[in-house]
Amino acid sequence: MKSTRLYTSESFFIEGGNPLRGKVQVSGSKNASLPILVASLLTKEENLVENVPDLLDTHTALELLGSLGVQVEFQDHRVRLQARELSSYRAPDAMVRRMRASVLVMGPLLARFGRAVVSMPGGCSIGVRSIDQHLRVFEKGGASIRIKHGYMDMEVKRIKPVEYTFEVITVTGTENALMFLSGCEKRSILRNIALEPEVLDLVEVLRKMGVEIHIEDRTAVVRGSRELRGFHHRVIPDRIEAGTFMVAGFITGGDVELQGVRVEHLGAVMDKLREAGAQVDVLSLDRLRVRSKGEIWPLSISTAEYPGFPTDMQAQFTVLCCLARGQSEIKENIFENRFQHVAELQRMGADIHVRDRLAIVRGVEKLYGAEVYSTDLRASASLVLAGLVAEGTTVVRDIHHLDRGYERLEEKLRALGATIERLPPEGS
C-alpha cells in the first residue's frame, strides 16, 4: 500500500550487498569550518578559508554572516569573508532553528562590536544542549544579558578578564568563550575546556589573528587584542566523515583507502574497528586503508569527550554491532536522546534493546531493506550504512538531515561501488 505521507525532502534509494572498494577523498570538517567562518567577525580585514565543505550547514552559516553585513564569496571550497562594517547584530530565530551552531556569533559579536542579539536556541532532536555555560563566561567578562521575546539581548562596553571553570565540557561553549575573550587585552583563564580537533583548529586561527592562547591539559590562558588581523587557513579533514567511510568499507566486506585524513584524529575509531576485526593500515599521516577480514566481533562502546570515542560515531557503530557475532553494549554519555536511529534499524531486522542511555545490540544474520526515516544527521548516516549491507532495497527518507554534514555522499559511495541514487521529493 502506498504511503499517504507527502515527502518534502529528498530520499536515497539503495540496493544493498555491494562490497565497497577503491579510494575516497575526505572533505573538510563541518564542525571546524563553522566556528572558523564565524571568527571572521573579529576583524575588519579580509579572511580566506580553504577546504570548506559544500554543505547545507555551510550555506546557512554564510547566509547568517551575510545577513549581518559580512561580505561573503564561496567558490570551489574557498570562502573569502570581510566584516569591515555590520548592518545588524541579530541572529534571527529562523536561522538558529535551522542550525544551532548559529549561537557561535555571540562571542565574536560581543568581542568586536559590544552587541549581540541572538534567538534562544532551545533543544534539538538529539537532546537539550544548554548554553548557560556560554552566558556565564560573557557575564563574568562584563556583559549584560536580557531575555526579551525569545531573544538574548547582550551588551558589553569593555571586556574584563575572566577566570572560569566549565561545569561540563562543552565544544561550542569553549569556542564561544575563546572568541569572546579574543577581544580582551588582559589575561583570562578557562578551565575544563573541550579539546576536540575542531576546537584546536579554531585556536590555530585565533593565534593567526594575533590572540595569545596557551593550552595545557584542559586549561587555556588567553590574551586577546582590540585589533585582530585577517587570516588564511585550511580547515582540517572531517574525522566523522572519515570514520563513516571506515565503517562502511568494513561492514560491506570491502577494501577502502581514505585520502586527505588526519590519522592522529582517528585513534578511538581505529581502535574499535580493529577490535571488531577490521584490518586498519596507516599508509601515511593523511592516508589509511580499511579492509574486512570476514568476521565482525561484538564491541563494548562508551562515548566520551575527545580523545574518547566520539558520540558522532555512535550511530554508525550501532549498525556494525547489528552484524557482529554476539552481543554488544553501547553507552551514550554525551546526549540523552541519541538512539533515535534504533527504531528504524529495528524495521530492518536489527535486535536492539535500549534502557536509558544503554543499548544492548545482539548481532543478526542479516539486515533487510525497508523504508526508513532520518531524524538527525548521524542517524541518517547510520541508515545509509544499514542500507548498504541490507538484503534488498532500502529507501532512506528525509535526507536533508544528512546533507547538513556529508558532502556528495552518494557520489562518493557510487565511486566505491555502491548502488545508491538520490530521489526527488514526492510530488515534485
C-alpha positions as CSV (number, residue, x, y, z in Angstrom):
1,M,0.0,0.0,0.0
2,K,1.4,3.4,-1.0
3,S,2.1,5.8,1.9
4,T,-0.1,8.9,2.1
5,R,2.7,10.9,3.6
6,L,3.9,13.9,1.5
7,Y,7.7,13.9,1.4
8,T,9.1,17.4,1.2
9,S,12.7,16.2,1.4
10,E,14.8,14.1,-1.0
11,S,15.4,10.4,-0.3
12,F,18.1,7.8,-1.0
13,F,17.3,4.6,-2.9
14,I,19.9,1.9,-2.0
15,E,20.4,-1.7,-3.3
16,G,22.4,-3.5,-0.7
17,G,25.1,-6.2,-1.0
18,N,28.0,-4.5,-2.8
19,P,31.4,-4.5,-1.1
20,L,32.9,-1.0,-1.2
21,R,36.3,-0.9,-2.9
22,G,38.5,1.9,-4.0
23,K,39.8,5.3,-2.8
24,V,37.8,8.2,-1.3
25,Q,38.8,11.8,-0.6
26,V,37.6,13.1,2.7
27,S,36.1,16.5,2.8
28,G,36.9,19.4,5.2
29,S,35.4,19.3,8.6
30,K,31.9,20.8,9.1
31,N,32.4,21.2,12.8
32,A,35.7,23.0,12.3
33,S,34.5,25.2,9.4
34,L,31.5,26.8,11.2
35,P,33.3,28.5,14.1
36,I,36.2,29.5,11.8
37,L,33.8,31.2,9.4
38,V,32.2,33.0,12.3
39,A,35.6,34.1,13.6
40,S,35.8,36.4,10.6
41,L,33.6,38.8,12.6
42,L,36.5,39.5,14.9
43,T,38.4,41.6,12.3
44,K,37.8,44.2,9.7
45,E,40.5,42.7,7.4
46,E,39.8,40.1,4.7
47,N,40.0,36.4,5.6
48,L,40.4,33.3,3.4
49,V,39.3,29.9,4.5
50,E,40.1,26.8,2.3
51,N,38.9,23.2,2.3
52,V,35.4,24.3,3.4
53,P,32.8,21.6,2.7
54,D,29.9,22.5,0.5
55,L,27.1,21.6,2.9
56,L,23.7,22.8,4.0
57,D,25.1,24.0,7.3
58,T,27.9,25.9,5.5
59,H,25.4,27.8,3.4
60,T,23.3,28.5,6.4
61,A,26.4,29.9,8.2
62,L,27.3,32.1,5.3
63,E,23.7,33.3,4.9
64,L,23.7,34.3,8.5
65,L,27.0,36.1,8.2
66,G,25.7,37.9,5.0
67,S,22.6,39.0,6.9
68,L,24.9,40.6,9.5
69,G,26.6,42.6,6.7
70,V,29.7,40.4,6.1
71,Q,31.0,40.3,2.5
72,V,31.0,36.6,1.5
73,E,32.3,34.8,-1.5
74,F,32.2,31.0,-1.7
75,Q,33.6,29.1,-4.6
76,D,35.5,25.7,-5.0
77,H,35.6,25.1,-1.2
78,R,37.3,28.5,-0.7
79,V,35.5,31.2,1.3
80,R,36.5,34.9,1.4
81,L,35.0,36.9,4.2
82,Q,35.3,40.5,5.3
83,A,33.4,42.2,8.1
84,R,34.5,45.7,7.7
85,E,31.2,47.0,8.9
86,L,28.0,45.3,10.1
87,S,24.4,46.2,9.2
88,S,22.9,44.0,12.0
89,Y,23.9,42.3,15.3
90,R,20.9,40.0,15.2
91,A,20.8,36.2,14.6
92,P,17.1,35.6,13.9
93,D,15.1,32.7,15.2
94,A,14.7,31.1,11.8
95,M,18.5,30.8,11.4
96,V,19.1,29.4,14.9
97,R,16.4,26.8,14.4
98,R,17.9,25.7,11.1
99,M,21.4,25.5,12.6
100,R,22.0,25.6,16.3
101,A,25.7,26.5,15.8
102,S,24.4,30.0,14.9
103,V,24.8,30.8,18.6
104,L,28.6,30.9,17.9
105,V,28.1,34.5,16.6
106,M,27.6,35.7,20.2
107,G,31.2,35.6,21.2
108,P,32.8,37.4,18.3
109,L,29.9,40.0,18.0
110,L,30.4,41.0,21.6
111,A,34.2,41.0,21.3
112,R,34.3,43.2,18.2
113,F,31.1,45.3,18.4
114,G,30.0,45.0,22.0
115,R,26.5,43.9,21.0
116,A,24.7,40.7,20.1
117,V,21.0,39.8,19.8
118,V,20.5,36.1,19.3
119,S,17.5,33.8,19.4
120,M,17.3,31.4,22.3
121,P,18.3,28.0,20.8
122,G,16.1,25.6,22.8
123,G,16.6,21.9,22.3
124,C,17.3,19.7,19.3
125,S,16.3,16.2,18.2
126,I,19.2,14.5,20.0
127,G,18.7,16.3,23.3
128,V,18.8,19.6,25.2
129,R,22.1,21.4,24.7
130,S,22.1,24.3,27.2
131,I,24.1,27.5,26.5
132,D,24.2,28.6,30.2
133,Q,28.0,28.0,30.2
134,H,28.4,30.4,27.3
135,L,26.4,33.1,29.1
136,R,28.3,32.7,32.4
137,V,31.6,33.5,30.6
138,F,30.0,36.5,29.0
139,E,28.7,37.8,32.3
140,K,32.0,37.3,34.0
141,G,33.5,39.4,31.2
142,G,31.2,42.2,32.0
143,A,28.3,41.6,29.5
144,S,24.7,42.4,30.5
145,I,22.2,39.9,29.2
146,R,18.4,40.4,28.9
147,I,15.9,37.9,27.6
148,K,13.2,39.6,25.6
149,H,10.7,38.0,23.2
150,G,12.7,34.8,22.9
151,Y,15.9,36.6,22.2
152,M,19.1,37.1,24.2
153,D,20.0,40.8,24.0
154,M,23.7,41.1,25.1
155,E,25.8,44.2,25.5
156,V,29.4,44.8,26.8
157,K,31.3,48.1,26.9
158,R,34.8,46.7,27.6
159,I,35.5,43.0,28.2
160,K,37.0,42.3,31.6
161,P,39.5,39.4,32.1
162,V,37.8,36.1,33.1
163,E,38.7,33.1,35.2
164,Y,36.1,30.4,34.7
165,T,35.9,26.6,35.1
166,F,33.3,25.0,32.8
167,E,30.9,22.8,34.8
168,V,30.7,20.4,31.9
169,I,33.0,20.0,28.9
170,T,31.3,21.9,26.0
171,V,32.7,22.3,22.5
172,T,30.6,25.3,21.4
173,G,30.9,26.8,24.9
174,T,34.7,26.6,24.6
175,E,34.6,28.1,21.1
176,N,32.3,31.0,22.1
177,A,34.4,31.8,25.1
178,L,37.7,31.8,23.2
179,M,36.3,34.2,20.6
180,F,34.7,36.4,23.2
181,L,38.0,36.7,25.2
182,S,39.9,37.4,21.9
183,G,38.6,41.0,22.5
184,C,40.2,41.3,25.9
185,E,43.8,42.6,26.2
186,K,44.3,41.2,29.7
187,R,44.9,37.6,30.6
188,S,42.0,35.2,31.1
189,I,41.9,31.6,32.2
190,L,39.4,28.9,31.1
191,R,39.5,25.5,32.8
192,N,37.9,22.2,31.8
193,I,37.8,23.2,28.1
194,A,37.0,21.0,25.2
195,L,40.0,19.7,23.3
196,E,38.3,18.3,20.1
197,P,40.4,18.8,17.0
198,E,37.8,21.2,15.7
199,V,38.3,23.4,18.8
200,L,42.1,23.3,18.3
201,D,41.6,24.3,14.6
202,L,39.8,27.4,15.8
203,V,42.6,28.1,18.3
204,E,45.1,27.9,15.4
205,V,43.0,30.6,13.5
206,L,42.8,32.8,16.6
207,R,46.6,32.6,17.0
208,K,47.0,33.7,13.4
209,M,44.8,36.7,14.1
210,G,47.0,37.8,17.0
211,V,45.4,36.2,20.0
212,E,47.8,34.6,22.5
213,I,46.5,31.2,23.6
214,H,48.4,28.7,25.7
215,I,46.8,25.3,26.4
216,E,47.9,22.8,29.0
217,D,45.8,19.8,29.8
218,R,42.3,21.3,29.8
219,T,43.3,24.8,30.8
220,A,43.6,27.7,28.3
221,V,45.3,31.0,29.1
222,V,44.0,33.7,26.7
223,R,45.2,37.2,26.0
224,G,43.4,39.0,23.1
225,S,43.6,42.3,21.3
226,R,41.3,45.1,20.3
227,E,42.7,45.0,16.8
228,L,42.9,41.5,15.3
229,R,44.4,40.6,11.9
230,G,42.8,38.8,9.0
231,F,43.8,35.1,8.5
232,H,44.4,32.5,5.8
233,H,43.6,29.0,6.9
234,R,42.9,25.5,5.6
235,V,40.3,23.6,7.5
236,I,41.2,20.1,8.9
237,P,39.6,17.0,7.4
238,D,36.3,15.8,8.7
239,R,37.1,12.9,11.1
240,I,33.4,11.9,11.4
241,E,33.0,11.6,7.6
242,A,36.3,9.6,7.6
243,G,35.0,7.3,10.4
244,T,31.7,6.8,8.5
245,F,33.6,5.6,5.4
246,M,35.8,3.4,7.5
247,V,32.8,1.6,9.0
248,A,31.2,1.4,5.5
249,G,34.2,-0.3,4.0
250,F,34.5,-2.8,6.8
251,I,30.8,-3.9,7.2
252,T,30.3,-4.3,3.5
253,G,33.3,-6.7,3.3
254,G,35.2,-4.2,1.2
255,D,38.6,-2.6,0.9
256,V,38.6,1.2,1.1
257,E,41.5,3.7,1.1
258,L,40.8,7.1,2.7
259,Q,42.8,10.0,1.5
260,G,43.2,13.5,3.0
261,V,42.6,12.5,6.6
262,R,44.4,13.3,9.8
263,V,45.3,9.9,11.2
264,E,46.0,11.3,14.6
265,H,42.4,12.4,15.0
266,L,41.0,8.9,14.4
267,G,42.6,6.9,17.2
268,A,39.5,5.8,19.1
269,V,37.7,4.8,15.8
270,M,40.6,2.8,14.5
271,D,41.0,1.0,17.9
272,K,37.3,-0.1,17.9
273,L,37.4,-1.1,14.2
274,R,40.4,-3.3,14.9
275,E,38.7,-4.8,18.0
276,A,35.7,-5.6,15.7
277,G,38.0,-7.5,13.3
278,A,38.9,-4.9,10.7
279,Q,42.3,-4.7,9.1
280,V,43.3,-1.0,9.5
281,D,46.6,0.1,7.9
282,V,48.1,3.5,8.3
283,L,49.7,4.3,5.0
284,S,50.9,7.8,5.8
285,L,49.9,10.7,8.1
286,D,47.0,11.5,5.7
287,R,46.1,8.1,4.3
288,L,44.8,4.9,5.7
289,R,43.2,1.7,4.5
290,V,40.4,-0.4,6.0
291,R,39.7,-4.0,4.9
292,S,37.4,-6.7,6.0
293,K,38.8,-10.0,7.2
294,G,35.4,-11.7,7.1
295,E,34.2,-11.6,10.7
296,I,32.6,-8.9,12.8
297,W,33.1,-9.2,16.5
298,P,30.9,-7.6,19.2
299,L,32.1,-4.4,21.0
300,S,31.6,-2.5,24.2
301,I,31.5,1.2,23.4
302,S,31.2,4.2,25.8
303,T,31.0,7.6,24.2
304,A,33.2,10.4,25.7
305,E,34.7,13.7,25.0
306,Y,37.8,13.7,22.8
307,P,40.1,11.8,22.8
308,G,37.5,9.3,23.8
309,F,35.0,7.5,21.4
310,P,33.0,10.3,19.6
311,T,29.3,10.5,20.1
312,D,29.0,11.4,16.4
313,M,30.2,7.8,15.5
314,Q,27.9,6.0,17.9
315,A,25.0,5.5,15.4
316,Q,27.4,4.2,12.7
317,F,28.9,1.7,15.1
318,T,25.5,0.6,16.2
319,V,25.0,-0.7,12.6
320,L,28.3,-2.5,12.8
321,C,27.2,-4.2,16.1
322,C,24.0,-5.3,14.5
323,L,26.0,-7.6,12.3
324,A,28.5,-8.8,14.9
325,R,28.8,-12.4,16.1
326,G,27.4,-11.9,19.6
327,Q,26.1,-9.2,22.0
328,S,27.4,-5.6,22.1
329,E,26.8,-2.8,24.6
330,I,26.8,0.9,23.6
331,K,26.7,3.5,26.3
332,E,25.8,7.1,25.2
333,N,27.2,9.5,27.7
334,I,27.0,12.8,25.8
335,F,23.4,13.3,24.6
336,E,20.3,11.9,26.3
337,N,18.3,11.2,23.2
338,R,20.7,9.8,20.7
339,F,19.2,6.4,20.0
340,Q,16.5,7.6,17.6
341,H,18.0,5.5,14.8
342,V,17.3,2.3,16.8
343,A,13.6,2.2,15.9
344,E,14.4,2.5,12.2
345,L,17.2,-0.2,12.4
346,Q,14.6,-2.5,14.1
347,R,12.4,-2.1,11.0
348,M,15.4,-3.6,9.1
349,G,15.6,-6.6,11.4
350,A,18.1,-5.3,14.0
351,D,17.9,-6.8,17.5
352,I,18.4,-3.8,19.8
353,H,17.1,-3.0,23.2
354,V,17.6,0.4,24.8
355,R,17.5,1.2,28.6
356,D,18.0,4.8,29.3
357,R,21.5,5.6,27.8
358,L,22.5,1.9,27.2
359,A,21.8,0.0,24.0
360,I,22.1,-3.8,24.0
361,V,22.7,-5.0,20.5
362,R,22.5,-8.7,19.6
363,G,24.0,-9.5,16.2
364,V,21.8,-10.9,13.5
365,E,22.5,-12.9,10.4
366,K,21.5,-10.1,8.1
367,L,19.5,-6.8,7.8
368,Y,16.7,-6.4,5.3
369,G,15.8,-3.4,3.2
370,A,13.0,-1.2,4.3
371,E,11.6,2.3,4.1
372,V,13.2,4.3,7.0
373,Y,13.2,7.8,8.2
374,S,16.1,10.1,9.2
375,T,15.8,12.0,12.4
376,D,19.2,13.7,12.7
377,L,22.5,14.0,10.9
378,R,24.3,10.9,12.3
379,A,21.2,8.8,12.4
380,S,20.8,9.5,8.7
381,A,24.4,8.2,8.1
382,S,23.7,5.0,10.1
383,L,20.6,4.2,8.0
384,V,22.6,4.6,4.8
385,L,25.2,2.2,6.1
386,A,22.4,-0.2,7.0
387,G,21.1,0.0,3.5
388,L,24.5,-0.7,2.0
389,V,24.6,-4.1,3.8
390,A,20.9,-5.0,3.8
391,E,19.3,-7.6,1.6
392,G,17.1,-5.9,-1.0
393,T,16.1,-2.3,-1.3
394,T,16.2,0.5,1.3
395,V,14.7,3.9,1.0
396,V,16.1,6.5,3.4
397,R,13.6,9.4,3.7
398,D,14.3,13.0,4.9
399,I,17.9,13.1,3.9
400,H,18.1,16.9,4.4
401,H,19.5,16.0,7.8
402,L,22.4,14.1,6.1
403,D,23.0,17.0,3.7
404,R,23.9,19.2,6.7
405,G,27.1,17.2,7.3
406,Y,28.1,14.9,4.4
407,E,29.2,16.4,1.1
408,R,28.2,14.5,-2.1
409,L,27.8,11.3,0.0
410,E,26.0,9.3,-2.7
411,E,28.6,10.2,-5.4
412,K,31.5,9.1,-3.2
413,L,29.7,5.8,-2.3
414,R,28.9,5.1,-6.0
415,A,32.6,5.6,-6.9
416,L,33.3,2.9,-4.4
417,G,30.8,0.5,-6.0
418,A,27.6,1.2,-4.1
419,T,24.2,1.2,-5.8
420,I,22.6,4.4,-4.4
421,E,20.5,7.1,-6.0
422,R,19.0,10.4,-4.8
423,L,15.3,10.6,-5.3
424,P,13.4,13.9,-5.6
425,P,10.6,14.7,-3.1
426,E,7.3,13.0,-4.0
427,G,5.0,15.3,-6.0
428,S,7.9,17.5,-7.2
